[in-house]
Each structure stands twice: as structure tokens, then as C-alpha cells.
Amino acid sequence: MKRKSWHVLKPRVNTQIPRIIATIPVKSPVSNIVVNPVTNRVYFLQGDNDLSVLDGNTNKIIATLKTGQLPFQMAVNTRTNRIYLVNFFDGTVSVINGRTNRIITTVKVGERCDEIALNSRTNLIYIATISLSSNKANVAVLNGSTNKIQKRIPFIGRPSTISIDERTNRIYVTNTSKDTVSVIDGSTNNILTSVKVGRNPVITPALNTRTNRLYIANNLSRFCSVLDLLTNRIHNIQLGRLQSEITLNPVTNRIYVSSAQISVKGRMFVIDGRLDRVIRTLTIPSSTNMLINPRTNHLFITEFRETGAAPLSVYNGSSLKRIAILRLTKRSGATVLNPQTSRVYSGGETNITVIQD
């Protein structure tokens, strides 16, 4: 089968330097952030079991909810304005109404659960669950219309990250015990195949729906695995180092993979998605988070520091020239982009910093 040619597009020219426009105090360290770009609401976890809601228009916290034990990950359905929060120790998912900022219901999904992803077209939510007494696990399928478990997809090992291609209704689940990625048909919710990748694929992969590629960073291997979504075949890109983060710009078809530990400087590898090979490298500080704004082609990398303000470096995604260094709050880490407003939200120990890109 011939592949369609891929033409690299150029992001719009942006001469504006990213700048901090607001600093919002929080009561406890922020552990995770997600955004609903349709409603311009930002949801963040702080402390042991608090979920707070930030109005992106006013930069004011408008609500705080009590969650279950050890809230972990969140997913937002922009079509239904529902937020789904995984409570790890409870093995539950809290379903939140984004209009009223109230918990509609809490659904038991397993003994323990952590990763979550959803398909807004089918209104199905996928949650990785594990057992404490055996190596058997499941991916629970929650129906967003009924708030009932529709199916449990059995896994042997440890289902970890979940990525969804809404166009094809395929779900991709990495397994850190078996070092595989499983392909699930979203129509039947059956596993079609499982293919071998590198060791410990615990990092959320980067999905490029334009090129039908899933880039899987392997935390304990020195190569990045690439899944061809048309053939379900794997090929590897040698990096020579372990991996810690991955992100991509679908506009320029560039993939960025970092290898950075907490205490030492690391490397970032830039992969040309057309050739699937490394074309640039860059020395980076010890990083805690990395994201790119496709509209501006600005790459944001936060640096981990035990004390003092944490610097956030902004690079041009093409030239890798650093264009700005922003001083954030202590121990900043969790970072999210609102693609509609080009605002970046970075959570730290005492504040959320809002950056206008």
C-alpha cells in the first residue's frame, strides 16, 4: 500500500515573547492540571483530595470539590462538559458536571485505578485498573451517557497509558509488565492485537493522527518505538539514552523526546516525523514537564528545583533557540496548554502561573 505524501506545514509566525500574566495562589501543591478549551475552565488537583476550578477569563478560582482518596488523573469531554477524575485508592471515578461544578456520581471501577482517557465521539471513558492480589488487570469501559460500566477488557500485566484515536475509534494501551502496546477496537472493545515495544512504556505516547503514527517513549530502553496505525507494525528510533517525556507538533511533524533525570542535565532529541529519524539534539536542564504550542511552535520545558523559583525555558520548536526564561513558583511541574487561548498553566507548590504565549 502506498503512503500518502506528507507535507510539512509552517506554524503561523509569532514574534511575541511568552510572558507571565497572572500568578494565582493555591493552598496546597498542585499535582495535575487539565483544561476544557470550550468553556475556558481549568481543573487542578491540590493537596490530598481537593479539585479546584479556575475561570480562565478572570483567573479566579470559582469552586473547590472534595474528591476520593489519592485523586490521580483527569479527562475532559468537551462535548458533554463532563470531567472524569480517577481516585486511585478508592478504585473509583468521580463524574463532575462542568456547568454546576458538582459531582454527579462516583463509579466503582476496580481495586485500584489510575490512567484515564475518553472518546468524545462515542462518549466512552477508558480506565486502567489493577488488582492487589494478582497480576490480572482490566481496562474498564465507562458509558458516559449512563455512568455505568459497559465492559471490562481483561489484561495480564499492568495496563498503563491509554491513547485514543477518535477518527478510527481505536484505543492504544501500553502494558508495563509485558512491554507491549495493545490495540483495541472501540466498536467492540475487544483487543485486536498486542505488539512488543521497549522496556517500561510508562510515558504517555504522542499520537499524530495526520501521519497515523503513535510514538511510544520507553523509559528503560534507549530507543523510541513507533507504531504504524495502518499496519500495527512497530519500528524503533535509536536515541542512545533512556526517555522521560515526549510531545509532538502535528503542524510541523516534529517529535520531541527528552532524557533528563532530576539531578543532572539531560538531552532532548528532535525527530523528523517524515523520516522518523533524529535531526537535532539539545542539552536541557533536569526537567519535570514538556509541552509544545502547535500554533506558535513554542516548546516549554520546566526545570525541577528543590528550592527557589523554578525556571521555565521557552524554545523555538524549529531552531531550538531559547527565546525566553520565565521564573515560576517553587517546584513547578504539572503544565497544560489551552489551545484556544494559547495560555499555558503551570502548577507549583504555592501558585499556578498563567503564561500568555
Buried (B, 14 or more C-beta within 10 A) or exposed (E): EEEEEEEEEEBEEBEEEBEBEBBBEBEEBBBBBBBBBEBBBBBBBBBEBBBBBBBBEEBEBEBBBEBBEBBBBBBBBBEBBBBBBBBBBBBBBBBBBBEEBEBEEBBBBBBBBBBBBBBBEBBBBBBBBBEEEEEEBBBBBBBBEEBEBBBBBEBEBBBBBBBBBEEEBBBBBBBBBBBBBBBBEBEEBEBEEBBEBBBBBBBBBBBBEBBBBBBBBBBEBBBBBBBBBEEBEBEBBEBEBBBBBBBBBBBBBBBBBBBBEEEEEBBBBBBBBBEBEBEBBBEBBBBBBBBBBBBBBBBBBBBBBEEEBBBBBBBBBBEBEBBBEBEBBBBBBBBBBBEEBBBBBBBBBBBBBBBBB
